[in-house]
Amino acid sequence: MTRQNPRVREVDENDLEVHPPKEWAAGLPAVYYSMEPALDHMGPVRAGRILLSMNQKGGFDCMSCAWPDPGHRSTFEYCENGAKAVTWEATPVTIAPEFWSEHSICELRERSEYWLGMQGRLTEPVYKAPGEEHYRPIGWDEAISLVADKLKSLDSPDQAAFYTSGRASNEAAFLYQLFVRGFGTNNLPDCSNMCHESSGWGMGQTIGVGKATVSYDDYVSTDLMIIIGQNPGTNHPRMLTALERLKENGGRIVAVNPLPEAGLRRFKNPQKAKGVVGRGTQLADQFLQIRSGGDMALLQAVSKRVLEAEAAAPGTVLDHEFLAEHCEGLEELTAHLAELDEQTVLEATGLTSAEIDELAQRYLQAEKVIITWAMGVTQQKNGVATIKEIINLLLLRGNIGKPGAGASPIRGHSNVQGDRTMGIWEQMPPAFLDALGQEFSFAPPRDHGVDAVDAVRRMRDGRMKFFLALGGNFVAAMSDTVATEAAMDKLDMNVQISTKLNRSHTVTGAEALILPTLGRTEVDIQATGPQFVSVEDTVSAVHPSWGKVEPVAPNLLSEVAIVSRLARATLGERLDADWEGFEADYDRIRDHIANVVVGCENYNERIRQEGGFVMANGPRDSRTFNTPTGKAQLTVNALYPLECPPGRLILQTMRSHDQFNTTIYGYNDRYRGIKKGRHVVFVNPEDIAELGLEDGQLVDVHGEYVDGKDRVLRRFRIVSYPTARGCAAAYYPEANVLVPLDDTVTGSNTPVSKGVIVRLEPTAEGPSGGSSQENAVAGVPATA
């Protein structure tokens, strides 16, 4: 039984509370903060049915992070933030039909992400016509026709872009890219463009694959795990259980991060007695509080120490057999690092030589090493080169392709990796396009399409007229918020396939549609009966996902159904594709995936095996490398330390503990001690004093760039916090306004959200975040 949308009040950030940051993660508070919203929003029956099916064999895959599932699973195989994600999606609260006439688009645009999401589930297609200020409900046939007619009216298929969120299933993603390429373009930007694109480029150019070279069992059996630019306690909390098992097995952990996150310190497992009444498990054996942007310098310094140790005791340090048989570039790397200046390293990292020596010794003493990283690395200006340095360090001692060792980028969205495997990329290789064209009897386009940043640039320049998003919140996720929203407003049509309201629905262009879809938790009944979908996690394990509760409304369509109907209406008989059959029976989709996607042979049979299957991975499985020479590449990368002028700080954007990507569950960040607010900037107390400011003071945060544009966050409250000296942090999506559209990672075109040079200026007294009108005058988006 559904419930209509509640009255949700915006938070008054004048009531913001700041408490000391936590020194441990999870424990009983995690249980409480998991269950309270689940029981409140869904009731005990629905909540119990969903949570006990989450990440279980025969259950559904969590729609938040892509952390892999262990072979032996506990009854409660979910985390606090996973429970919040499920509660947010599976709520029976729905948006009433009269909502659209009561709220203009202009009014919705002034609302916060939290307020929009809390209105409840979308249940019917809605349409904003040219010149109108309101959405209005329409039927599915009309909605599909409006989209198809607009697409067929474009002068060129390249005037359209088709975005994908990492929540889409493999089946939906495969059909989506087939539809787009059948339409005639490779314009397939996706959320990877804004997160792990740098990992794909850095790893692809060195070891031939952009995926993790480890399995779940490797995480718990390694001798040493180096965690760089990653906050497990908030972004993938189930990783904490694996880290606890690693420590119990005698392994060691080194954390490298500008902020001393609770999830890098100590873990209190609420499923164990010592996690309830004891101190839990100490995680990091060494914490390197690095200056933002200094990771590449640190990695080069450690590799140099490894090479120096080999020179001092030839034949005892490097894995010469592995290097000779599987790698090339050692001589060039050795000569390059011999010239590395130690003082430059110390200035770039903010560390001491003794701290770097300790890390190098830990690496040298460990036989099995995993280096794992996330957006703290990938969103740096030199993110691609930094990842190449991670690979360099691993290759020197043969830490790829053996149990307990490897490279591990941690994907932050449940199926972002699977979407890429299924063809969601603007630059898919010719072999994939050849197989796709042969399977469906057409000639796929060969020119590279646009990524997320280039899509916005084309909208800005008037060359992109149509935008379709399969999930996600593109406007809020993208950098340079003002520029992105101005560009999106130039569209002829903006179409969003969504479960709930978000900011992207309020930046409409001339026409806009919202197409409501089933959530992953909901039973998917089609003409041939109940359907399941599949996803790929961060270690290339592919497994099925079954919805477990009744849909919140009878009129909802699945993502597969929506894509199939759009394709049928737009393409007609252009492809040899049974769109109606795909909607009726997802096995038919998987049969085609098996014929097109390498590694997915016999898909329908293998996906029905207990736990699914693991895709082949050359570097992990056989120490084979899909590079031009067939060998792993040790690379030479020039070091360009991030420079910060006096009186300025290096700011990074980050999540709070009460959010997933751009979805805001609440205004608290429990581990960092923030309650009832998000418009804060975290600054080291010594930097606050040096800048002549005070803890708790309201400031305007100005970004400084060569393009001369003044990007500002108004009235953010300074929070004294033990960040690295010279560094600051603020939450996204609010702080995205400070990240210029054209400031991207060298090699991957990912927005540089970890390395924004800012200055803090005292502001006039007033409410935190500023008013919508004041921010509009200042040229920045409303943040209230």
LOZALUM-213242 format. One record per residue (C-alpha): residue number from 1; x, z, y. Coordinates in steps of 0.05 Angstrom, whole numbers. Layout:
N
> NUM/X/Z/Y
...
***
This chain:
784
> 1/0/0/0
> 2/29/-20/67
> 3/31/20/130
> 4/30/-8/201
> 5/88/-1/249
> 6/99/68/279
> 7/112/87/351
> 8/188/88/356
> 9/221/118/416
> 10/287/95/444
> 11/341/149/443
> 12/357/182/509
> 13/433/181/509
> 14/436/234/563
> 15/424/281/504
> 16/487/256/469
> 17/524/309/430
> 18/597/308/411
> 19/624/351/355
> 20/692/354/321
> 21/704/297/272
> 22/695/312/198
> 23/756/320/153
> 24/720/300/89
> 25/668/249/66
> 26/605/252/24
> 27/587/319/-8
> 28/517/349/-5
> 29/505/323/66
> 30/510/252/39
> 31/455/268/-11
> 32/411/297/43
> 33/421/239/91
> 34/408/190/34
> 35/344/222/10
> 36/312/244/75
> 37/298/174/103
> 38/282/146/33
> 39/229/198/20
> 40/203/196/91
> 41/196/120/95
> 42/179/102/23
> 43/150/163/-10
> 44/177/195/-74
> 45/150/144/-124
> 46/175/81/-89
> 47/240/115/-69
> 48/254/140/-139
> 49/239/73/-171
> 50/284/36/-123
> 51/343/83/-119
> 52/348/94/-194
> 53/349/18/-205
> 54/402/6/-153
> 55/467/-25/-181
> 56/444/-11/-252
> 57/445/-61/-309
> 58/377/-93/-307
> 59/366/-68/-236
> 60/380/-98/-168
> 61/445/-106/-130
> 62/454/-65/-67
> 63/446/-110/-6
> 64/500/-75/34
> 65/573/-77/12
> 66/604/-119/-44
> 67/639/-61/-79
> 68/642/-76/-154
> 69/605/-37/-207
> 70/643/3/-259
> 71/632/-13/-332
> 72/604/57/-345
> 73/554/73/-291
> 74/525/139/-270
> 75/451/151/-262
> 76/460/153/-187
> 77/501/89/-176
> 78/490/86/-101
> 79/518/115/-37
> 80/490/143/27
> 81/494/78/65
> 82/468/38/7
> 83/408/84/4
> 84/397/73/79
> 85/402/-3/69
> 86/350/-1/14
> 87/304/44/54
> 88/310/-2/114
> 89/290/-63/73
> 90/240/-33/24
> 91/199/6/74
> 92/124/-6/65
> 93/116/-5/141
> 94/95/-74/165
> 95/86/-109/231
> 96/13/-117/248
> 97/-15/-185/271
> 98/-32/-158/340
> 99/40/-138/352
> 100/58/-209/375
> 101/5/-212/429
> 102/22/-141/453
> 103/97/-154/461
> 104/125/-213/499
> 105/193/-242/479
> 106/220/-218/545
> 107/199/-147/529
> 108/228/-151/458
> 109/294/-175/487
> 110/299/-110/526
> 111/291/-68/463
> 112/349/-40/423
> 113/368/-64/353
> 114/345/3/327
> 115/275/-4/357
> 116/267/-75/333
> 117/286/-59/262
> 118/242/2/259
> 119/178/-38/273
> 120/173/-54/200
> 121/174/-114/153
> 122/155/-183/175
> 123/96/-209/135
> 124/74/-277/164
> 125/108/-336/197
> 126/106/-334/273
> 127/119/-389/324
> 128/139/-391/397
> 129/118/-457/427
> 130/153/-490/487
> 131/136/-454/552
> 132/103/-395/517
> 133/126/-323/523
> 134/98/-297/458
> 135/104/-311/384
> 136/39/-325/349
> 137/23/-322/274
> 138/17/-389/238
> 139/10/-413/166
> 140/67/-432/120
> 141/49/-506/118
> 142/50/-511/194
> 143/115/-472/198
> 144/150/-516/147
> 145/124/-579/181
> 146/148/-556/250
> 147/219/-546/224
> 148/221/-611/184
> 149/194/-652/242
> 150/245/-623/289
> 151/302/-638/242
> 152/279/-710/231
> 153/275/-720/306
> 154/348/-704/319
> 155/394/-761/340
> 156/446/-738/289
> 157/448/-687/232
> 158/508/-657/267
> 159/463/-633/323
> 160/440/-579/275
> 161/475/-517/248
> 162/455/-477/187
> 163/479/-405/186
> 164/481/-360/124
> 165/484/-285/118
> 166/519/-252/60
> 167/454/-223/34
> 168/431/-291/7
> 169/434/-298/-69
> 170/476/-350/-106
> 171/413/-389/-122
> 172/388/-391/-50
> 173/458/-407/-24
> 174/468/-465/-72
> 175/401/-496/-53
> 176/415/-484/21
> 177/481/-520/22
> 178/450/-577/-20
> 179/394/-583/31
> 180/443/-583/89
> 181/490/-634/58
> 182/430/-676/36
> 183/408/-675/109
> 184/476/-703/127
> 185/521/-649/157
> 186/573/-597/137
> 187/553/-551/195
> 188/549/-488/152
> 189/575/-429/193
> 190/569/-363/158
> 191/584/-289/166
> 192/652/-300/132
> 193/674/-336/195
> 194/669/-269/231
> 195/699/-223/178
> 196/743/-246/120
> 197/757/-318/140
> 198/828/-296/155
> 199/835/-270/83
> 200/814/-337/55
> 201/865/-375/97
> 202/922/-326/87
> 203/913/-319/12
> 204/894/-392/1
> 205/958/-417/32
> 206/1002/-368/-7
> 207/970/-357/-75
> 208/917/-412/-77
> 209/855/-368/-78
> 210/821/-327/-25
> 211/792/-275/-71
> 212/817/-207/-97
> 213/867/-212/-153
> 214/845/-146/-184
> 215/789/-119/-227
> 216/751/-53/-220
> 217/794/-21/-273
> 218/857/-39/-233
> 219/833/5/-175
> 220/832/67/-218
> 221/896/54/-257
> 222/945/33/-202
> 223/1005/75/-185
> 224/998/64/-110
> 225/942/38/-67
> 226/957/20/5
> 227/893/18/47
> 228/901/-20/112
> 229/849/-28/168
> 230/793/-2/125
> 231/743/56/128
> 232/715/67/58
> 233/673/128/76
> 234/627/87/120
> 235/635/14/101
> 236/637/18/25
> 237/628/91/4
> 238/625/78/-71
> 239/699/61/-65
> 240/711/136/-56
> 241/693/148/-129
> 242/745/98/-151
> 243/797/130/-105
> 244/780/198/-135
> 245/791/170/-206
> 246/857/138/-182
> 247/882/206/-159
> 248/859/240/-223
> 249/899/188/-262
> 250/962/205/-223
> 251/960/149/-172
> 252/978/156/-98
> 253/945/130/-35
> 254/973/110/32
> 255/925/99/90
> 256/944/55/149
> 257/894/60/206
> 258/890/75/281
> 259/835/127/269
> 260/840/185/219
> 261/774/170/184
> 262/742/223/140
> 263/738/174/82
> 264/813/167/83
> 265/825/242/81
> 266/784/279/29
> 267/725/262/-16
> 268/673/312/-41
> 269/637/277/-98
> 270/566/303/-98
> 271/559/287/-172
> 272/615/336/-191
> 273/618/412/-184
> 274/683/410/-144
> 275/650/363/-96
> 276/592/412/-85
> 277/626/480/-84
> 278/700/461/-81
> 279/746/426/-34
> 280/738/359/-68
> 281/796/310/-75
> 282/851/298/-25
> 283/857/223/-17
> 284/913/198/28
> 285/982/224/7
> 286/1009/191/70
> 287/972/172/133
> 288/1004/123/181
> 289/967/124/247
> 290/987/55/268
> 291/979/24/337
> 292/925/-30/336
> 293/955/-97/321
> 294/1019/-68/290
> 295/1004/-79/216
> 296/1044/-144/212
> 297/1106/-110/240
> 298/1098/-52/191
> 299/1093/-99/131
> 300/1154/-139/152
> 301/1193/-74/161
> 302/1175/-50/91
> 303/1192/-118/60
> 304/1259/-116/96
> 305/1273/-47/67
> 306/1256/-74/-3
> 307/1304/-131/6
> 308/1358/-84/32
> 309/1348/-39/-29
> 310/1358/-100/-73
> 311/1421/-119/-36
> 312/1449/-49/-46
> 313/1433/-50/-121
> 314/1427/-123/-143
> 315/1379/-137/-200
> 316/1345/-69/-197
> 317/1290/-76/-145
> 318/1260/-146/-142
> 319/1222/-176/-200
> 320/1271/-234/-208
> 321/1238/-263/-270
> 322/1171/-267/-235
> 323/1201/-294/-171
> 324/1241/-348/-206
> 325/1183/-372/-250
> 326/1124/-365/-203
> 327/1147/-363/-130
> 328/1186/-400/-78
> 329/1212/-383/-9
> 330/1252/-320/-24
> 331/1316/-344/10
> 332/1280/-363/73
> 333/1242/-298/76
> 334/1305/-257/64
> 335/1342/-292/121
> 336/1283/-285/168
> 337/1273/-210/156
> 338/1347/-196/163
> 339/1337/-211/237
> 340/1278/-164/245
> 341/1291/-115/302
> 342/1275/-43/285
> 343/1259/-24/357
> 344/1210/-80/362
> 345/1176/-54/299
> 346/1172/17/325
> 347/1142/-5/391
> 348/1092/-51/357
> 349/1070/2/306
> 350/1076/67/345
> 351/1108/96/282
> 352/1176/127/268
> 353/1230/98/223
> 354/1222/159/178
> 355/1148/143/167
> 356/1164/71/149
> 357/1220/94/103
> 358/1172/139/66
> 359/1123/82/55
> 360/1179/37/31
> 361/1203/90/-18
> 362/1132/99/-45
> 363/1128/24/-55
> 364/1195/21/-90
> 365/1179/78/-137
> 366/1112/49/-159
> 367/1108/0/-217
> 368/1037/-21/-201
> 369/1013/-30/-128
> 370/948/-53/-98
> 371/943/-69/-24
> 372/872/-70/1
> 373/846/-87/70
> 374/785/-104/111
> 375/767/-124/183
> 376/819/-79/214
> 377/868/-133/191
> 378/827/-197/190
> 379/803/-191/262
> 380/872/-184/293
> 381/901/-242/332
> 382/954/-249/278
> 383/907/-232/221
> 384/924/-293/178
> 385/999/-281/185
> 386/989/-207/170
> 387/954/-224/105
> 388/1011/-270/87
> 389/1058/-211/97
> 390/1015/-170/50
> 391/1025/-225/-2
> 392/1100/-227/12
> 393/1107/-152/-1
> 394/1066/-156/-66
> 395/1104/-217/-92
> 396/1173/-186/-82
> 397/1162/-137/-139
> 398/1114/-178/-181
> 399/1051/-140/-160
> 400/1004/-198/-172
> 401/979/-217/-241
> 402/992/-153/-278
> 403/945/-94/-294
> 404/937/-43/-238
> 405/967/-88/-184
> 406/945/-141/-136
> 407/915/-162/-69
> 408/846/-136/-52
> 409/807/-159/9
> 410/743/-116/9
> 411/682/-157/27
> 412/632/-119/70
> 413/569/-157/53
> 414/538/-159/-16
> 415/543/-233/-33
> 416/585/-263/22
> 417/637/-281/-31
> 418/585/-312/-76
> 419/557/-354/-19
> 420/625/-385/-8
> 421/632/-399/-83
> 422/565/-434/-81
> 423/588/-481/-25
> 424/571/-444/39
> 425/631/-468/79
> 426/642/-521/131
> 427/705/-544/96
> 428/689/-548/21
> 429/743/-585/-17
> 430/732/-657/-40
> 431/726/-638/-113
> 432/665/-595/-98
> 433/633/-650/-57
> 434/647/-701/-111
> 435/613/-659/-164
> 436/554/-644/-118
> 437/544/-718/-102
> 438/548/-738/-175
> 439/499/-684/-196
> 440/446/-703/-145
> 441/460/-778/-136
> 442/479/-779/-62
> 443/540/-783/-18
> 444/554/-716/15
> 445/584/-718/85
> 446/660/-711/86
> 447/675/-692/158
> 448/688/-618/168
> 449/630/-581/199
> 450/629/-525/251
> 451/643/-452/239
> 452/608/-396/277
> 453/651/-399/340
> 454/650/-475/344
> 455/574/-474/334
> 456/566/-432/396
> 457/614/-477/434
> 458/572/-537/417
> 459/508/-502/437
> 460/541/-483/503
> 461/561/-555/515
> 462/492/-582/497
> 463/514/-617/433
> 464/477/-571/385
> 465/401/-573/389
> 466/377/-538/326
> 467/396/-473/291
> 468/371/-445/225
> 469/394/-378/198
> 470/385/-357/126
> 471/386/-282/140
> 472/431/-243/186
> 473/431/-230/260
> 474/476/-284/289
> 475/467/-268/362
> 476/487/-195/354
> 477/543/-209/304
> 478/578/-261/347
> 479/631/-247/399
> 480/622/-256/474
> 481/549/-235/475
> 482/532/-264/543
> 483/562/-331/526
> 484/529/-332/458
> 485/460/-315/484
> 486/466/-366/540
> 487/486/-419/489
> 488/429/-401/441
> 489/379/-405/498
> 490/397/-479/506
> 491/372/-496/436
> 492/311/-540/424
> 493/293/-497/364
> 494/317/-431/334
> 495/292/-415/264
> 496/306/-348/230
> 497/291/-330/157
> 498/287/-254/159
> 499/258/-191/130
> 500/255/-151/196
> 501/261/-162/270
> 502/329/-166/304
> 503/362/-190/367
> 504/367/-262/344
> 505/291/-268/346
> 506/291/-253/421
> 507/339/-309/441
> 508/294/-366/425
> 509/311/-431/460
> 510/252/-477/474
> 511/219/-466/407
> 512/229/-412/355
> 513/202/-392/287
> 514/210/-330/245
> 515/200/-342/170
> 516/189/-277/132
> 517/221/-270/64
> 518/222/-224/4
> 519/274/-170/1
> 520/322/-163/-57
> 521/285/-100/-80
> 522/219/-136/-89
> 523/191/-170/-151
> 524/196/-246/-145
> 525/139/-280/-182
> 526/139/-356/-185
> 527/99/-408/-224
> 528/138/-396/-288
> 529/138/-320/-282
> 530/184/-266/-255
> 531/251/-291/-229
> 532/319/-259/-220
> 533/377/-280/-175
> 534/452/-270/-181
> 535/508/-246/-136
> 536/584/-243/-138
> 537/620/-180/-118
> 538/689/-170/-87
> 539/726/-176/-154
> 540/691/-241/-175
> 541/642/-207/-222
> 542/576/-245/-224
> 543/514/-207/-245
> 544/438/-212/-242
> 545/393/-176/-194
> 546/319/-161/-209
> 547/269/-138/-157
> 548/234/-74/-177
> 549/176/-60/-130
> 550/116/-100/-108
> 551/125/-141/-44
> 552/99/-108/20
> 553/53/-167/33
> 554/23/-223/-11
> 555/42/-278/37
> 556/118/-271/32
> 557/161/-326/3
> 558/228/-318/-30
> 559/290/-348/2
> 560/292/-399/-54
> 561/220/-419/-41
> 562/230/-426/34
> 563/293/-468/27
> 564/260/-511/-27
> 565/199/-525/17
> 566/241/-540/78
> 567/285/-588/38
> 568/225/-624/6
> 569/190/-633/73
> 570/254/-656/109
> 571/289/-699/57
> 572/232/-727/15
> 573/263/-768/-41
> 574/331/-774/-8
> 575/364/-734/-64
> 576/353/-732/-139
> 577/331/-660/-133
> 578/269/-626/-161
> 579/255/-580/-103
> 580/187/-559/-130
> 581/217/-545/-198
> 582/273/-503/-166
> 583/221/-459/-132
> 584/182/-451/-197
> 585/241/-434/-242
> 586/309/-409/-218
> 587/340/-426/-285
> 588/337/-499/-263
> 589/380/-482/-203
> 590/431/-446/-247
> 591/435/-507/-293
> 592/458/-548/-234
> 593/506/-494/-210
> 594/538/-497/-279
> 595/551/-571/-270
> 596/578/-567/-199
> 597/614/-501/-188
> 598/680/-492/-225
> 599/679/-426/-263
> 600/603/-425/-271
> 601/598/-465/-335
> 602/540/-443/-381
> 603/514/-402/-323
> 604/445/-386/-351
> 605/475/-361/-416
> 606/531/-321/-386
> 607/490/-289/-330
> 608/444/-260/-384
> 609/502/-224/-419
> 610/503/-150/-406
> 611/535/-140/-339
> 612/540/-215/-325
> 613/609/-247/-325
> 614/674/-250/-287
> 615/697/-315/-256
> 616/766/-340/-273
> 617/821/-322/-224
> 618/888/-358/-233
> 619/934/-308/-199
> 620/901/-249/-234
> 621/889/-278/-303
> 622/950/-322/-316
> 623/996/-319/-256
> 624/978/-390/-239
> 625/973/-411/-167
> 626/932/-468/-139
> 627/982/-487/-85
> 628/1012/-556/-72
> 629/1074/-537/-113
> 630/1038/-495/-165
> 631/1077/-434/-143
> 632/1062/-373/-99
> 633/1091/-380/-30
> 634/1134/-328/4
> 635/1125/-346/77
> 636/1163/-338/142
> 637/1118/-313/198
> 638/1141/-303/270
> 639/1125/-234/297
> 640/1089/-232/364
> 641/1073/-159/379
> 642/1009/-145/418
> 643/1028/-129/490
> 644/987/-80/530
> 645/1002/-72/605
> 646/1009/-2/635
> 647/944/32/650
> 648/907/-8/597
> 649/885/6/526
> 650/878/-35/462
> 651/805/-30/440
> 652/776/-45/372
> 653/703/-52/354
> 654/676/-15/293
> 655/614/9/257
> 656/583/78/264
> 657/564/115/201
> 658/490/101/216
> 659/494/26/213
> 660/508/-34/168
> 661/537/-93/205
> 662/488/-104/263
> 663/432/-63/231
> 664/425/5/265
> 665/395/59/222
> 666/402/114/274
> 667/443/140/332
> 668/488/188/295
> 669/559/179/270
> 670/566/241/228
> 671/638/233/207
> 672/663/221/278
> 673/620/277/307
> 674/573/235/350
> 675/499/251/353
> 676/443/217/392
> 677/485/162/422
> 678/524/98/413
> 679/549/82/483
> 680/616/117/476
> 681/689/98/478
> 682/738/137/436
> 683/804/151/471
> 684/865/193/454
> 685/865/257/496
> 686/936/244/521
> 687/914/174/544
> 688/854/204/579
> 689/899/251/619
> 690/950/196/633
> 691/895/151/661
> 692/870/207/706
> 693/803/210/670
> 694/764/266/636
> 695/732/277/569
> 696/658/264/575
> 697/665/222/638
> 698/624/159/646
> 699/666/97/654
> 700/657/22/658
> 701/698/-13/604
> 702/728/-78/632
> 703/758/-131/589
> 704/817/-168/619
> 705/829/-241/601
> 706/864/-302/626
> 707/798/-339/636
> 708/783/-294/695
> 709/714/-273/671
> 710/697/-200/680
> 711/665/-174/616
> 712/639/-104/625
> 713/606/-48/587
> 714/571/-3/638
> 715/568/72/635
> 716/601/87/569
> 717/619/160/557
> 718/692/177/542
> 719/700/216/478
> 720/767/251/467
> 721/787/231/397
> 722/851/230/356
> 723/861/155/358
> 724/931/125/359
> 725/963/129/428
> 726/946/71/473
> 727/886/52/431
> 728/811/59/440
> 729/749/43/398
> 730/675/28/411
> 731/616/8/368
> 732/594/-62/356
> 733/550/-100/368
> 734/549/-66/437
> 735/623/-78/449
> 736/620/-152/427
> 737/609/-169/500
> 738/683/-154/511
> 739/708/-204/459
> 740/717/-273/490
> 741/688/-332/451
> 742/754/-369/456
> 743/798/-310/435
> 744/804/-323/361
> 745/851/-309/304
> 746/907/-360/297
> 747/891/-402/236
> 748/821/-377/219
> 749/782/-380/285
> 750/754/-311/273
> 751/737/-272/337
> 752/792/-222/356
> 753/752/-158/354
> 754/813/-114/338
> 755/857/-122/398
> 756/817/-125/463
> 757/856/-105/524
> 758/812/-61/569
> 759/816/-17/630
> 760/770/42/642
> 761/742/54/711
> 762/699/113/733
> 763/627/93/743
> 764/571/120/785
> 765/530/176/754
> 766/471/154/713
> 767/446/147/642
> 768/496/125/589
> 769/493/51/574
> 770/464/33/641
> 771/396/4/654
> 772/377/-66/631
> 773/370/-90/703
> 774/439/-63/723
> 775/473/-95/663
> 776/438/-161/676
> 777/464/-161/748
> 778/533/-145/722
> 779/531/-205/676
> 780/530/-164/612
> 781/474/-156/562
> 782/426/-98/563
> 783/454/-42/521
> 784/399/10/530
***
